[in-house]
Amino acid sequence: MQAITWRHDSGGHWTARRDGVVVGTIDQVQGYELHSTDGTIRGSHNSLGNAQAQLDAWAAWATGSDHS
């Protein structure tokens, strides 16, 4: 699997993709609101980098073979 790539779609909206498939979004409202497309991950953050890091960490854990 490839690493997550981020795209700034417009204004305060970013889309995360892995292997060409959307896996999450971030919307800037009063902070940065993260949502995974499958509903597993949600988070409210003070910075874009922290919101991205949450999804990146979850994706690394979810695809790792040593998290039993």
PyMOL commands that set and color helices and strands:
alter all, ss='L'
color gray80, all
select helices_A, chain A and resi 48-63
alter helices_A, ss='H'
color red, helices_A
select strands_A, chain A and resi 5-10+13-18+21-28+32-36+42-45
alter strands_A, ss='S'
color yellow, strands_A
deselect
rebuild
show_as cartoon
